[in-house]
């Protein structure tokens, strides 16, 4: 069974500041990050490489499932036979519509979160997929009527938030906010200087150095 992994590397304040900056706009170059955080580009490149290698972050596009048509959200509690818990776990992992699965204490052995395009897709999932997994004794479905809060990012630890570089505040994550943040970073990196722009053309997106 999957286990919650212990960290082999403990990020410091600089690491968290890099993560925080990339949360605003993940396509910033290492040069832009270095200018904004007041450290050199080599340090940024090595820190990002280690954060990626240690699995502490990923720089990816996060789609909005609601705008992509996945408007039916369900939470499902699952009870498994005592001698088939691991088999149920492995089966659940293979179902694409299940976006979150956890073994829990309480009334159920597992709690699942699944997203669907229609209520009929939810019905098919319950009958044709979940209902046919050997070892599933009982399930209870909670149809989400209103999604009150759903975050795809994580806030910084409190002790790190207070160590942000002077003058830096968290920017909005809307496209307009991302553009403003990127433009400001470019200006600080010498964006108004033609020679600086030429020197920066060789900079590659994060993760490549």
Secondary structure by P-SEA (a helix, b strand, c coil): ccccccccccccaaaaaaaaaaaacccccaaaaaaaacccaaaaaaaaaaaaaacccccccccccccccccbbbbbbbbcccccaaaaaaaaaacccccbbbbbcccccbbbbbbbccaaaaaaaacccccccccccbbbbbbbcccccccccccccaaaaaacccccccccccaaaaaaaaaaaaaaaccccaaaaaaaccccccccc
